[in-house]
Structure formats: C-alpha cells, structure tokens
C-alpha cells in the first residue's frame, strides 16, 4: 500500500487562520467528490471556525480519563476503520493525554500515513523543535509542545498562512481569537507587535529554506551539477567610475534572493600617489552600498586582478561582480583586462559575473591621479620598443633581397622612436634615436657594415633623422606630461571641491575626513595631533587606520607630517609621499582643523542649549511656584483662618471637613514640591540610583497609596524574575504613572497595572481607559511642564511623566507610551531582570501557543 501524503498549513502565531484555511480546503475537496473526514479539529470557541465544520463528516473522539478529568483525543482506530482518502488532523505538535496509543499527535498522523490515508494538518512555527531557543529569546516563553523539524520537512506540501501583526492584533481585539477577558493580557504579552513580527520572519525564512530544498531535489533528479546557495557573500569590484552604482544595485538584488547574503564593495587603488578614481563618485558609491546593507572596503594593490582575488578569498566570498570593460576595442592590444583575468584565475570556488552597463566601450579616459609617472610596465615597454625594436627591424630589413630604400628605412626607424616616446617617455625615445642612427649607418648607408659614410647626402639624412627623432620624442613626451598634469589638476580640483562642499555643509566628521585622507593617499594610519604650547606634549584629536601596535603620538614618528598652524599637525604613516601630493595634503590638513573647530563649536553650542533649557526650566518653575503652589497654599490658609476664627462656632463635621481640606492641600503641596525637586535633580544629573535585586510585588503596591481605593487593579505574577532596580526611584516613577492614569480615566473605569517577563526584561504596564494621546504627541508628553489636554480632576505642573521617564532611564530602563486596545493609553515601563535569574514562564503565552 502506498504511503499517504501529508499537507501542512504553517502559521507564525495562533489566530492567523490555519484551521480556517484547512477547513476551506476540505470543503473544496468534498465538492470535488473526495472521501474526506474530520479526524480531529479544535475550533477553540471561534464561531467562524465552528461554522466551517458544518457539512463535513466528523469521527467521534475517544474519551480518556486522567487525574479525575475526562479529555477527548483523536480515535486512531476509528479513523483507520473508516479508511477515508483524506483525514483532517489539527494541531500537529499536540501532546496526547497519558493512556493514548502514542505520546504525540504527529505519531498518530504517521500511523495514518502508513495506512495510505492522506492527512492535512496545522502547526505554528514556534512549535518546531530547532527554533525553541530562538522563540524563547524573542517571546520569553519556552514552548512545551514541539514537533521534530524532520516531520514537517518530510511533508509533501507546506503552505504558509500569513497575516500581518496589525491584522492579528485587530482580530484579537475583536474577540475572534480569545475570550474577551483574555484579550488585554494577550495583546500586552505574547501578541506584542515585535513578537509577532519576529515570528512572522521566522516562518518566512523557514519556508524559504524549504523551497531551497525542493529546488535541490529537482536539480538532483535532472542531473544538474551546479547548486543554488541560499546564503552568498558577494564581492563587487569598483573602479570609481559611474558604472559602480549599477554593479552595487545588481549585487544587492542577487543578495536579496538568499537569506543572510552579504554584499562587500571593494575599491583597489594603486600605491603610487593619489587614487585613480573620483573621490566624489566613490563617496556616493560608499553611501549607496551602506544604504543597501553592504560594506565598503578600500584596498591598496598595483596588480588589480590579484588584489581583487586575494580580497575575495580572504573574506570567503562565493561570487564576484564586475562590470564590462570601458575600454575601446583597440585598447585590448595592451592585455585582456581585469574582468577576463579575474574570470580566468578565479578557479572553481568563485563565480564571476560580468555585468553590462551604459559605459561599456566608451573608453576608460585618462589616468586621473597618477601624475606624470607612467608606471613600470609602460616604461619597460618603451625601452623594449626603443632599443630592441630597431635591432629586430634591422634584422628584418637586411634579410630582404630588395629593401625598401634608405628613405623608407629612415621612416620605419623614426616610427619606432615615436612609439617609444608614446610608451616610455623621453629617455627611451632618445635611446631609440641613438640606436637607430647607428644601425642606419652600419647596415643601410654605403659602405655597409662600417661606421663610415661615403656619400655626404647620407650623412645629412642620418643627422636629420636623429634631429627629427629627438624633436618628436621631446614633443610627444611634453604633450604626455602636460596631459597627465592637466588630469592630475582636475583630480585635485575635484577632490578639493567635494571636500570643501562636504565640510561647509557639515556632512563630514573628523573621523570620516581622516579616513578619506587615508584612502585618498593609500596610507596605513592618519592622525591629527595638537598641543597647547611649544613645550607641551602632543595629544591625538582624531585617528583613522591601524597603528600595528605603535601609536602615532608625535609628528616626528610619521612618514609624512603636514603642519597646521603652530600647534597642530596632520601625521601619516605608510610611505613617503611625492612633493606634488603635499599640495592636496595641505588642503586636507586645513580642512581637518576646520572640522575639529566645528565639532568643538557644536559641543559648546550643545552646552549652551542645555543652559538655555535650564533657564527655561527655571522660568517654568517660577511660573509653577507662582500659580500651582499658591492654589493649595490659599486653600490651607483659608481653612486654618476659618478654624482660628472666634466668630463662628464650627460643628465637628465642619471642623473635620476643614482639616481634611488642610490635609489634602498639604498632600498636594508635598507632591508638587517632590516632583519639582526630582526634576531639578534630573536636570543637574545628581540622581544616583542604588541598584539592588528586588521583587516587583514589594515595590509596586507601595506606589498605590496616593490613589483612591478601588481605582486600580494590580496583576503582578509571583513567578516574575527579580529585577535590578532602585526601589525608591521605581516607587516614585510608578506612583506618578498611576496617578496620571487615574486622573485621566473616566469615572468608574479601573486602571490595570500588570507585569510580564520577556526574555531578560520585565515589563510593567499601566493601562487606562482615558481619551488617549495621538502618536504625534506621545513623545512630547514626557517633556517637563507639558500637559496634553485638560485634566478632569486635580491639577499639576506637568512634571509627573517627565520625572517617571527620568527615573526609569537612570535605572537603565525605558518608558514609552502605547495605545490601549479599545481606547486609552498604556505606559510601558521596561526594567532589566537581575543577571543570572531565569526568565519567567507565565501561563498565558504558553496557553496562547497550544
């Protein structure tokens, strides 16, 4: 008998609609005439799911008694006896009641599959055994019921039932998942937006990996040797040209196809002075690759293909992305190019992608940054053409029976001299002229094979040849030098223009500027040193690069130093720069001094802003003292004056009322003065928390003394972990939050104070049913002397929430405002659990995952 097929509906969390989707599939199959039964489906009291069971044949469940309670489980024997074509079995990870045939429901399903029955089941991503630790770190809940990953992976079909976290929370708030009395607690704990988003990502990634397995199986069946790797490390080779943006975006799209893929953009500069790329374009490409989630690297190397391959293998890359060459067709006579060389030498471990772009075959342009130096390869080629070329040409011409004649011989030797000048400059051209003159004299002017010349005309021809050769070599070399100098000046002006613009716009920090200097000149370390006086020691104001264990603390220790004024210097290590590079370096040094001054001015401006804020606080404090403090004082004064009056005989009830007014005014004064003093301590930075390990249920109840009895419901589970807090600061913070919630809650509404554990954090939530606060004002309500709307009861100076947040941050926690489901506002106070304490395992989230 053939084994049955297993279809699984996979979801990220309870309530996404797995069972509903499974039942919808069942109705479609029944309409097509499939013999289908419901072996076990749990609707959890959800009306829409229960309605979907109508019209489907259901197998009677088996009843089992355990510890005095009767439970129902799937009757495997009844399903086998019925022998349908398809059976619906909900909750794949369910643990059976002791006394059942198997311990786990997936084992029951395995028996049905072995009997040739197709099974449709459901499971949540958090129940997969391999993800238990990950789910616990996200939600703080350890899953008690799990299923081996292999069981789910062996399924013939896996369908992801997806739903956004916002949609799940709306379904929860509408009562479509849990009973109304559990909604608030569930939304505050397991069904938080962050938890649901993380679980959704886990589900998507797990299904993506499963798709990868299907693809590998397909290729194996069709004898496809190459394998698709889900996670890649892609190196993008940049030249500094405009095509780099296209390559980066292409690599990012390639990386997006596999989870965990990484993009590394690398620019390889030569070590002979300024880099050969536009700093402005490189800066744009650096920003682009970082915005796309990749990293930018700068490498020094004269052999571009070797340096690129060495970098790629050093970072364990799997792919290299290069652009099609910008060289014109005739330029390939100088070599195959970087792309072809890298592809040839990459070997089987690296895939090389050559990407087309708009700059293909438009020419590489002039070497922008290499100055007048032609490079070793070109100089060597010039000497070979200038010295070896005439010798080979002489052998060729002497081997001919009827030569082209002396005039043509002179032109051929002159051509070699011009080529030598173009390649190697003036010296190879002069050497070519000298060698060519001697060879013309020895082999081609009568009498041959001697250095004597019998005909005066031939003497004139040789002299003219030498003069023309020297003149042409000089002109060609001068033109080449002028071209390189113009290109260099263009590169310098571009660097300085971009540098000045970025500094003036305030876009460059000192560290970024020093890193730019290091990359531009190909140095190892760059440091900006300063000192207070001529005899004072040097201090480092900023640094970029690696010191290799030897900190650069004096300009004398550097390979290059550029003074900036009398008491500042820019120091570089790595190599000695040529004189022409120091002009640009001087501009960098001056800009570094400007950036340093700007940063210090920004710091002073920040301190001035703090002083101005302090003045504003003091002004507001005076206003509060003149108004909010005078009101309770006036009440106290009036009550005391009335009691001291001899003209009126007060009854005991009247005296009690006046004394109560005095007590209420004094309490109000005490609260206002306490908040003012707390705010003053926070503003001056004198709050020093005394952190110790404390139970929340020891502190939170003490903070409720200032609110009316019955206005607050407290829900602090006993199994919460110990928190590391300052009890006094926490009590003051919670008291302000609770008083604020009670103040804005409507009459008859109760404020809920609950706590829960999430991993290494403990959250205290104070939820009210007041008017709430729009998202645009949620941060502003925590500022001092800010009040949103009108307080319906009591008055205040708007310091309660500011003090609460200040104390929370002083203890290493956070305080934020959220909307209460159904209306109102919830203050979420997050605290750190004590180190070494195991996270709590509250019952509700565990129930939410079954």
N, C-alpha and C positions, 0 to 999 in steps of 0.2 A: 504494500500500500504506500502510495506517495505521501510524503510529509506535507502537512498543511502549510499555508503561507500566513505570515504574521505582518499585519499592518498596524503601525503605531502613530497615534496623534500626540505630538510632543509640544508641551507648552512651557512658558517661562515661570508661571506662577498660578496659583489657584484662581479660577474665575475668568481665564482667558477664553473659555468656550470649547475645551477639548471634548467633553462629553456631548455637548450640543452638536459639534461637528461630526462626532462618531454616530450619533443617532440620525443626523441628516443623511449620512452615507448609508445607514441601514435602510431608511425609507426608500432611497433611490434604488438600492439593490432589490428590495422587496417588490417594488413596482416593475423591475425587470424580470421578476419570476424567480429570484434566488431564494433558496431554502435557508432562512436566517432566523435565529432565536437570540433572545437576550439571556445570556447565562448569568450575568451579574452586572447591574448598573446602579450606581448610587446617585440619586438626584439631589441629596443634601437639602431637601425642602425648597428647592428653587422651582417656582411654578412653571416657567417656560421649559425647563428641562423635563419636568414631570409630564408635561403635555406631550412632549416628543415621544414618550414611551407608549402612548396610546396607538393601537393598531399594530403593535409588534408582539409576537409570541414570546412569553417570558417563562423561563424554567423556574419551578418552585425552589426556593432556597432551603438549604439544610440548617436546622436549628441545633445549636450546641450550647450546653450549659458550662459556665466557667465561673467559679467562685461565687455561686449563688445568683448569677446573672445569665440570661439567655441571649446569645448572639446568633446572628444569621451569617452564613457563608455560602459560597457557590457550591452547588451539589455537582461534583465532577462526575459521579456515577450516572446521575440523571442526564447530564449533557451527553455523555458517551452513549447511553442507551438510546437517546433521541437521535444522535448521529446527524446533526444538521450539516449543511455545506459551510455555513459561516456562523460563528458564535461571537457575541459581543461580551467582552470581559473588561470592566472598568478597573482603574487603579492598579496598574501593573506592579507597583512596589509595595502593595499592601501586605501586611503580616497577618497570617491566618491565626485564628483562635486556637490555643492548645487543644489537641484532640482531633484536629483536621488531618487529612491524608498527607498534606505537605505543609512545611513551615511557612512557605512564601507562595503568593498567588502566581508569580511567574513560573513556579514549578508546576502548578496546576495547568497553566497555559501550555507548558512544554508537553504535558501528557496529552492534551487535546491536539496539539500539532502532530505528535507522533501517531495519533489515531487518524490523521488525514483531514482534520477539521481546520478550516481557515479561521483565524482569530483576528479580531480588531480590538485594540486596547488603547489605553491612555497612560501618560506618565508626565510628570513635571521634571524640568532639567535639574532641579536641586536634589532629586532622588537618585541621580546617577552616582555610583559609589566613588568614582575617581574625583568627583567635584565636591565631595563632602567638606574638605578643609577650606576650599575656596568659598563655598556658600557660607560656612560658619564665619569666616573672616569678614564677609560682606554684611551679613544679617545678624551675626551674634547668636545664631541658633544652630545647633547640631542636629542634623536630620537623623531621626531614629529609624526610619524605614528607607532602605536603599535597595537598588537592584544592580547587579553586575553590569558594567558597560557592555560586555560581550553579548549579553542577551538582547540589548537594544540594537547593537551594531549588526547582529545577525538578521534583524528584521528585513523582510523583503521590500517593504516600503515604509518610509518615515515622512510624515507630513507635519510641518511646523505650523502650529496655530498661534499666530502673532497678534498682539494688541499693544498699543502704546500705553505707557504708565498712566497717562492722564485719563485714558478711556477706562482702564481697570479701576482707578480710584473713583471715577464717576459711577461705574457700575456698583462699586462698594457703597458709595454714599446713597445711592438709590435703593439699597437693600436687595440687590439682585444676587449677592454672593453669600453674605452672612446675615444673621438676625440683627435687627436694629440695635439691640443692647450691646452688640459686639463691634459695631461699625467704628465708633470713635477710637477705641483701643487698637483695632486692627490698622486703621489709617495712620495712627501715631507710631506704630511699631513696625510690623513686618511689611506693610504695604506703603512704606515711605517711597517717594519718587526715586530717590537714589538707589534704594534696594531693588525696585522693580526694573530700573534702567540697567543695573549691573546684571541681574538675572536674565534680562532680555538679550544682552550682549553675549552672555554665556551660551544661551540657546542658539543664537545665530551662528556663533563661531563653531559650536559643536556640529551643527547641521552642515556647515561649510566643509568641515573636515570629513564628514561622512560622504559628501559629494565628491571629494577628492579620492576617497577610497573607491567609489563607483567608477571614476574615471580610470584609475589604475587597473581595476579589474577589466575594464573594456580594452585597454591597451594590451594587457596580457593576453586576452582572448584573441586579439587581432595581430599578435606578434609585433607590437610596436615597442622598440627597444628604449626610446627616449622616455623619460619620466617627467611628469609635471611636479615641480616642487612647490608646496603651498607657501613656504616661507623662503624668501630670497633676500640676498644682500647685493644690491645693485650699485656699481660704481659708475659715475658719469664723468667722462673726461672732458674738461673745459679748456678752451683756447683763449678765452677772454673776448671772443668775437660775438656778434649778435645772435649766432645760432645756438648759443648756450641755453637761452631760455626755452627754446624748443626741445632741446635734449632733456632738460630738467623736468619739463612737464611730461614728456614721453616716459621717462623713468618713473615718475610718480604714478602715472597710470598703470605701468607694469607692476609697481609695488602694490597698488591698491587691489590687484587681483588675488593676492595671497595675504592671509592674516600674519602679522608680525614682520612683514617685509620691511627692509630698511634701504634708504637711498643715501649714498655718500658721494657728494660732488667734490672733485679734486682738480685743482689747477696746478700744473707743473711749470715752474719758472726756471729759466737758466740762471746760472750763478755768476753772470758777467755784467753786473750792474742792474739798472732799472729793469723791472719785469717788462715783458714784451706785450702786455695787454693793457687795455684801458682800465684804470682803477675805478672809474665811474661804472663801467659795464660790469666789472667783477663785483662791485658793491651791490648792484641791482640783482645779479645772479645769486649772490650770497643770501640776500634778503628773501628772494623767491624760494630757494631750496629750504631755508629755515621755516618759511611760512607753510611749506608743503610737508613739514615734519621730518626733513632730512638734515644732514650736517654738511658743512663746508670745510674743506681741507686745503692747505697750501703746502706744496712740496717743492723742494729745490732739486733739480737734476738736469744735466746737459743732454743726456740721451733720453728723449721723451718717451719712446715706447718702453724701454727697460724700466724707467722710473714708474710709469703707469702700471705695468705688470707687477712690479715689486710691491707697490702700494696695494693693489688689488689682492694679491696673495697674502699680504701681511694682515689684511682685515678679513680674511676668509670670505672673499666675495664669490658669488656664483655667476654674476653677469657683469659685462662691461658695455656701456652705451657710448658710442662715438658718433660724431657727425660726419657726413660725407665731406670729402676734401673740398676746400675752397680753391684749390689750385686749378689753373687752366691746363688744358691738355698738354701743351708743350713743356710745362714745368715738371711733368713726370719723368723727364730725362734725368733729373737730379736724384731720383730714388722713388720707391713705391709709395712712400707716405706713411704717416703714423698709423692710420686705420688698417692698411694692409699688413704692416709689420706686426701690429698687436694681434691681429687675427691669425697670422701665421705662427707666432710664437706663444700663443695663449695656452695651447695644449688642450687635452680633453676635459680639464676641470673647470674651464672658464668659457662661457658663451659670450661671443662678441656680437653686438648689434650695431649695425651701421645705419644711421637714421638720416633720411634726406631732409633738406631744409631749403629755405629761399636763397641762401648764399652759396649754393653749390656752384662750382666752376666760375665764380665771379672774381677769382683772384684773391690771394692772401694779403696783398698790399705790402707795404714796406715794413721792415723790422723797426717798429716804433721805438723801442727802448734800448737798442744795443749800440747806439752811438756810432762812432767811426770805426769801431773794431769789427773786422769782417768774420772773425771766427777761425778756428784752426783748420776746419775742413776746407773752407774756401781758399785760405792762404796756401795750404798744401796743394790744392788743385791748381792754383795759379802758378806755383813753382813747377809742377809737373808739366803743365802746358807750355810754360815759358822756357824750360830747359830741355826736357825730354822730347817735347813736341818737335822742335827744329831738327833734332837728331833723327827722329823717325821720318820726318819729311825728307831729309837729305837722303836717307837710305832708299826711300820710295822713288825719289826723282832720279837718283843715279842708276837705279835698276831699270829705268825706262830706256828703250833704244833711241827714240826720238823725243827728247824732253820738250816741255812747253816753251822754252826760251828764257833768257835771263830776265826779261821784264816781268813775265808771269811768275818766275821763281821768286822775284823780289816781292810781288804782291802776296804770294802764298805765305812767305815768312812774315810779312807785315800783318797778315790776318792772325797768325798765331800770337804775335806781340799784342794785338788789340784784345784778343781773348784772354791772354794772361793778365792784362791790365784790368779787365772787367771782373775777373775772378779773384785775383790776389792783390791788386793794387799796383802801386808804382814800382816797388823793388822787383817783383817777378817780371814785370814788363821791361825794365831796364836790363835785367839779366837776359831776357829773351832777345832784346835788340842786340846785345853784345854777342851772344852765341850765334844768332842768325847772321850777323855780319861776318864772323869768322868762317862759318860754314859756306856762305855765298862766295867768299874769297877763295876758300880752299877747293871747293868742288865745282863751282859753276863759272868762274872767271878765268879765262886763259892767262897764263899756263895753269892748268888744273893741278891739284894735289901739291900746290906750293902756296905760300902766303904772298907771293909777288904778283903784281898786276901789270901786264904789258901794255894794255890799252888804257889811255887816260880816261876815256869815256866810262869804262867800267869802274874806275876809281870814283868818278863823280856819282855813278849810280849807287855804289855802296855807301858813300858818305851821305847822299840824300836819303837812302833807306834808313840809316841809323838816326839821322836827324828827325825824319818823319816819325819813326818808331818811338823815339823819346818824347816827341811833342804829343803824339797821340796818347801815349801812356800817361803823360802828365795831365792832359786834359780829361781823359777818362777817369783817372784817379781823383782829380779835383772835383769833377762832377759827382762822383760817387760819394765823396766826403761831404760835399755840400748837401746832397740828398739826405744822407744819414743825419747830418747836423740839423737839417730842417725837420726831419721826422722826430729827432730827439727833442727839439724845442717844442714841437707840437705835443709830444707826450708830456713834457714838463708843464706846459701851459694847461693841459687838460687835468693833470694831477693837481696843480695849484688851484685851478678854478673850482674843481669839485671840492677840494679840501676847504678852501675859503668859504664856499657856499654852505657846506655842511656845518662848519663851525659857527658861522654867523647865524644860521637857523637854529643852533643849539641842538643839532641832531647827533653830535659826536661827543662821547665821554672821553676822559683821558685814557682809560684802558683801551678803548676802541681805537683811538688815534695812534697810540703806541703800537698796537697790533698791526695797524695799517702801515706804519713805518717799517716794521719788521718784515711784513710781506712784500712791500714795495722794493726793498733793497736786498731781500733774501738773507737776512741776518738771523742769528740764533737768539740773541737777547737784546732788548731795548729798555732803557731805564731813564727816567727823568730825575736827576739829582739836584738838590738845592741845599743851601746852608745859610745861616743867619748872618755870618760875618766872614771876614777873610781868614780868621784863625779857628772858626767853628767847624766841627766835623760835618761831613756830608750826610744827608738823610735822603731816603728814596721816597719821592712823591708819587711815583707810579711805575709799573713794570709790566712787560709783556715778553713771553718766550720762556725758555728753560735756562736755568743757571748752571745745570750739570754739577750741582754741589758746591759751586763757588759763587756766592752772592756778589753782585756788582755793586760796590759801595763807593767807589772813587772814580772820577773820570780817567785817572792815570792807568787804571786797570783795564780799560776798554781798548778795543782795536780802533775805534773811531769815537771821538768826542767833539761835540759842537757846542761851544759856549752860548748861553742865552743871558745876556746881561753880565753883571759882576758876580752873582751868587747862584747861578743856575746853569746846568749843562745837560745836554742830551747825549747819553753814552750808549754805544752799540758794540756788540761782540759778534764774531763770526768770520770776518775777513776785513781787509783794508779796502776802503772804497777809493776809486779813482777821483781825481780832482774835479772832474766835471759833475760828479754826482753830489758833491758837497753843496752846490748851489740849491738844489732841491731839498737837501737835508736841512739846510739853514732855514728854509721856509717851514718845514715840518717842525723844527725846534721852536721857532717863534710862535707857531700856532699851538704847540703843546703848552707853552707858557700862558697863552691866552685862555685855553681851555681850563687850565689849572686855576687861573684867576676867576674864571666864570664859575667853576664849581664852588670855590670859596665864597664868592658873592652870593650864589644860590643858598649856601648854608647860612650865611649871615641874614639873607632875606627870610629864610625859614625861621630863624631865631627871632627876627623882628616880627614875623607873623604871629609867632607864639606869644610874644609880648603884647601885640595888639589884641590877640584873643583873650589874654589875661586881663587887659584893660576892659574889653567888652564884658567879660565875666564879672569884673568888679562893678562896672556900671549897672549891669543887670542885678547884681547882688544888692546894690544900694536901692534900686527900684523895688526889689522884693522886700527889703527891710522896711522901706518907707510905706509899703502898701500891705503886703500879705502878713507881715509880722504885727502891724498895728491893729489889724482886724481882731485877732484873738486877744490882744492886749486890751483893746477897748471893751471887749466882752467881759474879760476878767475884771477890769476896772469898774465897769458898771455894776457887776454882781457884788463885788466887795463893797462898793459905796452903798448899795441898797441894804446890805446886811448890817453895815455900821450905822445906818440912819436910825435916829431915835424917834422920828415922827411916825413911823409905820410899825405896827405890831405884826410881824410875819408869822404865819402859821408854820407848823412843822413841815407840811408839804411844800410850802413856798420856799422855806429855807433849804430843804433838800434839793429843790429844783435849781435854786441859785448856786448851791455848792456843786451840783452836777455840772452846771454851766462853767463854773470856775475850773473844775477838773478837766472838762472837755477842751476848754481853751488852753489849759496848761499842756495837755497831751498834744494838742495841735502845734503849740509853740515848740515843744520838745521835738516833734517830728520834723518841723521845718528847720529848726536850728541844726538838728542832726544831719539832715541832707545837705545843708549849706556847708557844714564843717567837712562832711565826707567829700563833697565836690571840691572844696578847697584843697584837701589832702591829695585828691586825684590830680588836680591841676598842677600842684607843686611836686608831684612824684614822690611823696613821702609815705605812700601806702606800702607797707612791708608785710606781706602775708606770712603767717606762721602755719606752714603746711603740715598736716598730720593726717593719718588714716582714720576716717570717721564713717559711721553708718549714716545714710541719709535720714533714716527714721528717727535719729537722735536730734537732728537739727531742724528739719522742715516743720514738724509740729510746733516748735517754739516760735517760728516766724508767723504763726497764725493768730497770735494774741491780740493784734490790733484790728481784727475784722469782726463783724457781727457773727454771733453763733448761728450755725446752720447755713451760712452763705458759702461755705467751701466744703467740697468732698475730697478727701485725701485717699490716694491709692498708691501706697509705697510697698511693693512686694518685699517680703522678708528675705528672699533669695538673691536680692541685688548684691553685686560685689561692693567691697569697701571702696570709697573714693578718697583721693588725695586732695584735701581742701583746707582752707582756714575756716573753722566753724563760725566764728564771729562775722567774717565777711559774707559767708554764704547766707547766714541768717538775715543780715541786713538786706542782701540782694533779693532773697525770696520774699521778705516782708514787703519791699517796695513793689515787686511784681504782683503779689497777691492783692495788695491794697489798690493798685491801679486796676486790676481785673475786676475787683468787686465794685469799684467806683463806676466803671463804665458798663457793668452788667445791668440789664433791666430788672425790675422788681420781680422777685420770685425765681429768677434764674440762679442756678448754683454754679460756682466756679469749680472746675475739675483740676486738681493737682495730682498728676500721675508721674511715675518714673518707670524707666525701662533701660535695659542694658543692650548695647550694640557693639559687639567686639570688645575693644579696650576702652570704650566710652560708656558713660551713663548719662542719659538724658532726663531732665526734669521738665515737664511740660505743664504750663499754666494756661488753661483754655477757658475763655469766657464766651458769652453769647451776646456781646455788645454790638455796636454798629460796625466794628471792624475799621481797618485802615487800608486805603488803596496802596498798590505796590509802589507807586512813586513817593509815598510818604513813609514807607517802612523804615528807611534808614534815618530820616530826619527826626523821627520821634525820640531817638536816642541822644540827640544833641541837648546840651544844657539849656534850660529855660525855654523849652519847646513844649507846647501843648497842642494836640490835634483835636479840634472840635471843642465843645463845651462839656465840662464835667457835670453830670446831673446832680451829684451830691458832693459836697465839700469843695475845697479849693486847694490850690497848691502853686508852687513856683515853677513846676515843670522840670524837676531835678530827679524824680524817682527812677525813671528808666535810665537816665544817664549814669546815676550812681550804681544802679544794678549792673549795667554793662561794664563799667569801670572795675568794679569789684570782681566780676566774672573773669575779665581778661587778666587782672592781677593774679588770679589763682591758676592761670593757664587754661581757662575755659573760654567758651564763646556764648553769646546771647544773640538770638535772632528772632524775628517776628514772622509768623506764618498765618495764613487764613485758617480759621476753624471750619471744618466741613459742616455745612448747614448754616453758616453765618457766625461772625465774631472773629476774634483774634487769639492766636496761641503764641505764647512766649516760650521759646525752646532754649533752655539753659543746658549746655553740654559741658560735662565735667570729665576729668581723667580718672579712670579706675586706678586703684593702687597697684603698683608693679608687683607681679608675681601672683596676683589674685586671679583665679579662673573666672571667665565671663559667665554671666548668669544664663540660665536656660529657662526663660519664662514659659508658662504653659500656652499662652495664646498663639504665638507664632508657630509653636510645634503643632497645635491643632490646625492652624491655617495651612499647613503643608501636607496634611494627610489626605 
